[in-house]
Amino acid sequence: MAKYDYDLFVIGAGSGGVRAARLAALGGAKVGIAEEHRVGGTCVVRGCIPKKFMVYASEFSQTFKSAAGYGWSLGKPTFDWGTFLTAKDIEIARLSGIYVTNLQNAGADLVHARAELKDAHTVHLPDRDATYTAGKILIATGGWPTLPENVSGIDLAITSNEAFHLKSLPRRILIVGGGYIAVEFAGIFNGLGVETTLVYRGANILRGFDNDVRAHVAGELQRRGITVVLGCEHAGLEKTRTGILSHFAEGHPVEADVVMFATGRAPNTKGLGLEAAGVKLNEKGAIKVDEFSKTNVRNIWAVGDVTDRINLTPVAIREAAAFVDTVFNDKPRAFDHEMVASAVFSQPPVGAVGLSEADARQGGRKIDIYKTAFRPMKGTFYGAEERMLMKLVVDAETQRLLGCHIVGDAAPEMIQLAAIAIKAGITKAQWDETCAVHPTAAEELVTLREPFIEPVL
Ligand SMILES: Cc1cc2nc3c(=O)[nH]c(=O)nc-3n(C[C@H](O)[C@H](O)[C@H](O)COP(=O)(O)OP(=O)(O)OC[C@H]3O[C@@H](n4cnc5c(N)ncnc54)[C@H](O)[C@@H]3O)c2cc1C
């Protein structure tokens, strides 16, 4: 008789958990997986996918404006939030269903319930009063938005979770935060015709991205009609007869119909029974793992946002696949977290891979910068002022490409391909050998001949 009910029990059926459960089950392991909300996790249910649909919906307003320049005449376009929400929810249900089917087809046992650890080999499902034992356990419980405790009236605010289900489109929204989620939602609501204010306490939005990208995006958001307020700290929220009033440490209060905080996410570790199993957290409250995603307990691993390494869907999936290879396929491998490309689906969008200029310069390394900001061809017919930014960061000594940063239409699509070359470690000369594709915006990337020299003022 088997010593345990399962070879592997996975807690959390999001991007990482589903991939690990499916691959391990397909390989012949007996796998159980528990999900307390909906299968698919943050990405499918309240993250990447519904957000991208909202971006698509909101981009039409810009397209309508530009169409006139090309000879189109349209009546006054109108947008129906209810129609959009229904279509989005149908698609999310379909995708979640595919995840369920894939798990079942692979032979994994899916339980729709919360799971907690009782000890290093025992998982308890409190709502069902059921207990399972497992030889190995994978924690893939993701993260959850947090709200600041020191802001009075904070319960009046929503997070990204609720932004996907607003009963009606507000007339005015105030979004708090400078990270990619705040910036993306600012673009979404602005594109849908909502009067949008983005408030951030830092000096500029998109911390961690290249400084030229940050400045460029902030400028373009304002050009598109978003009010961007920087260096501004929230003191409190107050319900008024006409909306929600935001009070700040300095400056005038601002009223909006909806206030959305996108100021942080925390790893989902509360009440998981980690102490009972002896699993340690790091100083940021995330599960501490080694490069193979193994915790300090010999039969417990963790992948994805709950480990707070790079909190992106493809990373959670790759960590999960590496875990299965290491633990079940006798092919030990660690996912390489270097040169992971990422996108911000702001309007205009961003694609970035590798080091920012500031990071590359750290430690006194000499670097060459190649950059350009130009008006894309498409905008010429409707007099668009918008500019596209492209920037390459190159090691001056080895001539190796260290980073690529793009702001403008299709930047997320371009960066996926640029990342292949940069991850492969190619030099600027090799990059330049690639012949341009014409007429495209991307061709500018392979025709950046002269290093940028900072003008002396
Ligand atoms: C608004 C938003 C936009 C995003 N956009 C992008 C994007 O464009 N691109 C990108 O790559 N990433 C994006 N992300 C990040 C991405 O969604 C996450 O990195 C990814 O989902 C992490 O996968 P995961 O498996 O670690 O966790 P999750 O997908 O969060 O899955 C964890 C699952 O565990 C479940 N769970 C938690 N605790 C328990 C328990 N005790 N028992 C049972 N089940 C439990 C949760 O309900 C959840 O379903 C976005 C995130 C947000 C919030």
Ligand as a Chemical Component Dictionary entry (heavy atoms), coordinates in Angstrom:
data_LIG
# 
_chem_comp.id                   LIG 
_chem_comp.type                 NON-POLYMER 
_chem_comp.pdbx_formal_charge   0 
_chem_comp.three_letter_code    LIG 
# 
loop_
_chem_comp_atom.comp_id 
_chem_comp_atom.atom_id 
_chem_comp_atom.alt_atom_id 
_chem_comp_atom.type_symbol 
_chem_comp_atom.charge 
_chem_comp_atom.model_Cartn_x 
_chem_comp_atom.model_Cartn_y 
_chem_comp_atom.model_Cartn_z 
_chem_comp_atom.pdbx_ordinal 
LIG C1  C1  C 0 -3.985 43.168 -12.252 1  
LIG C2  C2  C 0 -2.858 42.234 -12.569 2  
LIG C3  C3  C 0 -2.321 42.220 -13.841 3  
LIG C4  C4  C 0 -1.291 41.351 -14.146 4  
LIG N1  N1  N 0 -0.783 41.376 -15.411 5  
LIG C5  C5  C 0 0.222  40.540 -15.762 6  
LIG C6  C6  C 0 0.729  40.520 -17.080 7  
LIG O1  O1  O 0 0.289  41.279 -17.937 8  
LIG N2  N2  N 0 1.708  39.632 -17.373 9  
LIG C7  C7  C 0 2.221  38.780 -16.440 10 
LIG O2  O2  O 0 3.094  37.980 -16.777 11 
LIG N3  N3  N 0 1.762  38.784 -15.157 12 
LIG C8  C8  C 0 0.786  39.649 -14.806 13 
LIG N4  N4  N 0 0.289  39.637 -13.523 14 
LIG C9  C9  C 0 0.930  38.759 -12.516 15 
LIG C10 C10 C 0 0.451  37.316 -12.662 16 
LIG O3  O3  O 0 -0.954 37.286 -12.615 17 
LIG C11 C11 C 0 1.034  36.472 -11.546 18 
LIG O4  O4  O 0 2.443  36.616 -11.559 19 
LIG C12 C12 C 0 0.710  35.002 -11.708 20 
LIG O5  O5  O 0 -0.680 34.790 -11.727 21 
LIG C13 C13 C 0 1.336  34.205 -10.555 22 
LIG O6  O6  O 0 0.963  32.858 -10.639 23 
LIG P1  P1  P 0 0.943  31.961 -9.316  24 
LIG O7  O7  O 0 0.676  30.577 -9.770  25 
LIG O8  O8  O 0 2.137  32.228 -8.508  26 
LIG O9  O9  O 0 -0.267 32.513 -8.465  27 
LIG P2  P2  P 0 -1.800 32.765 -8.812  28 
LIG O10 O10 O 0 -2.039 32.807 -10.269 29 
LIG O11 O11 O 0 -2.183 33.942 -8.007  30 
LIG O12 O12 O 0 -2.524 31.478 -8.267  31 
LIG C14 C14 C 0 -2.586 31.181 -6.904  32 
LIG C15 C15 C 0 -3.874 30.435 -6.658  33 
LIG O13 O13 O 0 -3.821 29.864 -5.357  34 
LIG C16 C16 C 0 -5.103 29.956 -4.781  35 
LIG N5  N5  N 0 -4.944 29.821 -3.335  36 
LIG C17 C17 C 0 -4.333 30.672 -2.494  37 
LIG N6  N6  N 0 -4.307 30.170 -1.242  38 
LIG C18 C18 C 0 -4.928 28.971 -1.310  39 
LIG C19 C19 C 0 -5.222 27.952 -0.358  40 
LIG N7  N7  N 0 -4.830 28.070 0.908   41 
LIG N8  N8  N 0 -5.885 26.856 -0.773  42 
LIG C20 C20 C 0 -6.294 26.715 -2.062  43 
LIG N9  N9  N 0 -6.037 27.637 -3.006  44 
LIG C21 C21 C 0 -5.353 28.746 -2.622  45 
LIG C22 C22 C 0 -5.607 31.315 -5.238  46 
LIG O14 O14 O 0 -7.003 31.403 -5.168  47 
LIG C23 C23 C 0 -5.087 31.345 -6.667  48 
LIG O15 O15 O 0 -6.049 30.850 -7.575  49 
LIG C24 C24 C 0 -0.764 40.482 -13.169 50 
LIG C25 C25 C 0 -1.289 40.494 -11.877 51 
LIG C26 C26 C 0 -2.324 41.358 -11.574 52 
LIG C27 C27 C 0 -2.884 41.364 -10.190 53 
# 
loop_
_chem_comp_bond.comp_id 
_chem_comp_bond.atom_id_1 
_chem_comp_bond.atom_id_2 
_chem_comp_bond.value_order 
_chem_comp_bond.pdbx_ordinal 
LIG C1  C2  SING 1  
LIG C2  C3  SING 2  
LIG C2  C26 DOUB 3  
LIG C3  C4  DOUB 4  
LIG C4  N1  SING 5  
LIG C4  C24 SING 6  
LIG N1  C5  DOUB 7  
LIG C5  C6  SING 8  
LIG C5  C8  SING 9  
LIG C6  O1  DOUB 10 
LIG C6  N2  SING 11 
LIG N2  C7  SING 12 
LIG C7  O2  DOUB 13 
LIG C7  N3  SING 14 
LIG N3  C8  DOUB 15 
LIG C8  N4  SING 16 
LIG N4  C9  SING 17 
LIG N4  C24 SING 18 
LIG C9  C10 SING 19 
LIG C10 O3  SING 20 
LIG C10 C11 SING 21 
LIG C11 O4  SING 22 
LIG C11 C12 SING 23 
LIG C12 O5  SING 24 
LIG C12 C13 SING 25 
LIG C13 O6  SING 26 
LIG O6  P1  SING 27 
LIG P1  O7  DOUB 28 
LIG P1  O8  SING 29 
LIG P1  O9  SING 30 
LIG O9  P2  SING 31 
LIG P2  O10 DOUB 32 
LIG P2  O11 SING 33 
LIG P2  O12 SING 34 
LIG O12 C14 SING 35 
LIG C14 C15 SING 36 
LIG C15 O13 SING 37 
LIG C15 C23 SING 38 
LIG O13 C16 SING 39 
LIG C16 N5  SING 40 
LIG C16 C22 SING 41 
LIG N5  C17 SING 42 
LIG N5  C21 SING 43 
LIG C17 N6  DOUB 44 
LIG N6  C18 SING 45 
LIG C18 C19 SING 46 
LIG C18 C21 DOUB 47 
LIG C19 N7  SING 48 
LIG C19 N8  DOUB 49 
LIG N8  C20 SING 50 
LIG C20 N9  DOUB 51 
LIG N9  C21 SING 52 
LIG C22 O14 SING 53 
LIG C22 C23 SING 54 
LIG C23 O15 SING 55 
LIG C24 C25 DOUB 56 
LIG C25 C26 SING 57 
LIG C26 C27 SING 58 
# 
